[in-house]
Amino acid sequence: MAPESTERTIGQLVADATHDLQGIVKGEIALAKAEVAQGAKKVGVGAGLLGGAAFVGVLGLVFLFHTLAQVLAIWLPLWAGYLIVTVLMFVVAGVLALLGKNALQKAKPAPEKAIAQGKETVAALKHQG
């Protein structure tokens, strides 16, 4: 009778290694999901707070413009104070719109370098084939 071998076969070792590797990968994926979920929650809270701050800031600007119109009303009729503030706001809005339009015209959203490189790759493959 031959003594019983306690050594494992290569197939058993490969199967165990594969199982262990799958467990590690699944654990890493679960950790990544948890980190992303936690980060997304913090980003959502931060975005909400910034949105609230922007809203309150806009309300503050409205009150600032009302105050400015009332101050001008010390020397002019109230309607004239509001007219001056309104015209000033439209001038600022027009200047910002022109600056924004110029910025958009200068922007090149198409990935020109990537397109050119892709065309070069296709040409090189056609040339080799």
C-alpha positions in Angstrom: 0.0 0.0 0.0 1.2 3.5 -0.9 1.3 6.2 1.7 -1.4 8.8 1.3 -0.1 12.1 0.0 -1.1 15.3 1.9 0.2 17.5 -0.8 -2.4 19.3 -3.0 -2.4 19.1 -6.7 -1.6 22.0 -9.0 -5.2 22.2 -10.1 -6.4 22.5 -6.4 -3.8 25.3 -5.8 -4.9 27.2 -9.0 -8.5 26.8 -7.9 -7.8 28.1 -4.4 -5.7 31.0 -5.8 -8.5 31.9 -8.2 -11.1 31.8 -5.4 -8.9 34.0 -3.2 -8.3 36.5 -6.0 -12.0 36.7 -6.7 -12.6 37.5 -3.0 -10.0 40.2 -3.0 -11.3 41.8 -6.2 -14.9 41.7 -4.9 -13.7 43.3 -1.6 -11.9 46.1 -3.5 -15.0 46.8 -5.6 -17.2 46.9 -2.5 -14.7 49.3 -0.9 -14.6 51.5 -4.0 -18.5 51.6 -4.1 -18.7 52.6 -0.5 -16.1 55.4 -1.0 -17.9 56.7 -4.1 -21.2 56.7 -2.3 -19.8 58.6 0.7 -18.1 61.1 -1.5 -21.2 61.6 -3.6 -23.2 62.3 -0.5 -20.7 65.0 0.6 -20.7 66.5 -2.8 -24.5 66.7 -2.8 -24.5 68.4 0.6 -21.9 70.9 -0.6 -23.7 71.6 -3.8 -26.9 72.2 -1.9 -25.2 74.6 0.5 -23.6 76.5 -2.4 -27.0 76.7 -4.2 -28.5 78.2 -1.0 -25.7 80.7 -0.7 -26.1 81.7 -4.3 -29.9 82.3 -3.8 -29.3 84.3 -0.6 -26.6 86.3 -2.5 -29.0 87.1 -5.3 -31.6 88.3 -2.8 -28.9 90.5 -1.2 -28.2 92.0 -4.6 -31.9 92.8 -5.1 -32.0 94.6 -1.7 -28.7 96.4 -2.5 -30.3 97.8 -5.7 -33.4 98.8 -3.9 -31.2 100.6 -1.3 -29.3 102.3 -4.0 -32.5 103.5 -5.7 -33.7 104.8 -2.3 -30.5 106.7 -1.7 -30.7 108.3 -5.2 -34.3 109.3 -4.3 -32.8 111.7 -1.7 -31.8 114.0 -4.5 -34.2 112.8 -7.3 -37.7 111.5 -7.5 -38.0 107.8 -6.5 -38.9 106.7 -10.0 -35.7 108.4 -11.3 -33.6 106.5 -8.7 -35.1 103.2 -9.8 -34.7 104.1 -13.5 -31.0 104.9 -13.0 -30.4 101.6 -11.1 -32.3 99.7 -13.8 -30.3 101.2 -16.7 -27.1 100.6 -14.8 -28.1 96.9 -14.4 -28.9 96.5 -18.1 -25.6 98.1 -19.1 -23.7 95.6 -16.8 -25.8 92.7 -18.2 -25.0 93.8 -21.8 -21.3 94.0 -21.1 -21.3 90.6 -19.5 -23.3 89.2 -22.4 -20.8 90.6 -25.0 -17.9 89.2 -23.0 -19.6 85.8 -22.8 -20.4 85.8 -26.5 -16.7 86.6 -27.3 -15.5 83.8 -25.0 -17.8 81.3 -26.6 -16.7 82.3 -30.1 -13.1 81.8 -29.1 -13.7 78.4 -27.5 -12.9 75.3 -29.5 -14.9 72.5 -28.0 -14.0 70.0 -30.7 -11.0 67.7 -29.8 -9.0 68.8 -32.9 -5.8 67.1 -31.9 -7.5 63.8 -31.1 -9.3 63.9 -34.4 -6.1 64.6 -36.3 -4.3 61.9 -34.5 -7.1 59.5 -35.2 -7.0 60.3 -38.9 -3.2 59.8 -38.9 -3.7 56.4 -37.3 -6.3 55.3 -39.8 -4.0 56.5 -42.7 -1.1 54.6 -41.2 -3.2 51.4 -40.9 -4.5 51.7 -44.5 -0.9 52.3 -45.7 0.3 49.1 -43.9 -2.6 47.0 -45.0 
